[in-house]
Amino acid sequence: MLLSILTAFLTFILGIGTTILYFLMLMYVVAAIGSFMQKDISLGIEALVLGFLLSPYGIPMAGTAVIAFLKGINEAIKSI
């Protein structure tokens, strides 16, 4: 019961957090493009790496994996 509530809450928080991180990722990508245009390559690469971490394939994917793990544990407990 408690694990079901926890996974539902974490899924909700992940949805909101992913939206916020998506907007931050867009800002980092725009900043990287600006850095490349001003020939500041190292700052542009750093911005692209941070943009990747904030993209749906970075930090939110790790959160999704944790939620999937908790759901698996919850289903295993329910099947007992």
ZINORJO-V852367 format. One record per residue. N is the residue number from 1. SS is DSSP state (helix for helix, strand for strand, loop for the rest). Layout:
BEGIN
n=N ss=SS
n=N ss=SS
END
This chain:
BEGIN
n=1 ss=loop
n=2 ss=helix
n=3 ss=helix
n=4 ss=helix
n=5 ss=helix
n=6 ss=helix
n=7 ss=helix
n=8 ss=helix
n=9 ss=helix
n=10 ss=helix
n=11 ss=helix
n=12 ss=helix
n=13 ss=helix
n=14 ss=helix
n=15 ss=helix
n=16 ss=helix
n=17 ss=helix
n=18 ss=helix
n=19 ss=helix
n=20 ss=helix
n=21 ss=helix
n=22 ss=helix
n=23 ss=helix
n=24 ss=helix
n=25 ss=helix
n=26 ss=helix
n=27 ss=helix
n=28 ss=helix
n=29 ss=helix
n=30 ss=helix
n=31 ss=helix
n=32 ss=helix
n=33 ss=helix
n=34 ss=helix
n=35 ss=helix
n=36 ss=helix
n=37 ss=helix
n=38 ss=loop
n=39 ss=loop
n=40 ss=loop
n=41 ss=helix
n=42 ss=helix
n=43 ss=helix
n=44 ss=helix
n=45 ss=helix
n=46 ss=helix
n=47 ss=helix
n=48 ss=helix
n=49 ss=helix
n=50 ss=helix
n=51 ss=helix
n=52 ss=helix
n=53 ss=helix
n=54 ss=helix
n=55 ss=loop
n=56 ss=loop
n=57 ss=loop
n=58 ss=loop
n=59 ss=helix
n=60 ss=helix
n=61 ss=helix
n=62 ss=helix
n=63 ss=helix
n=64 ss=helix
n=65 ss=helix
n=66 ss=helix
n=67 ss=helix
n=68 ss=helix
n=69 ss=helix
n=70 ss=helix
n=71 ss=helix
n=72 ss=helix
n=73 ss=helix
n=74 ss=helix
n=75 ss=helix
n=76 ss=helix
n=77 ss=helix
n=78 ss=helix
n=79 ss=helix
n=80 ss=loop
END
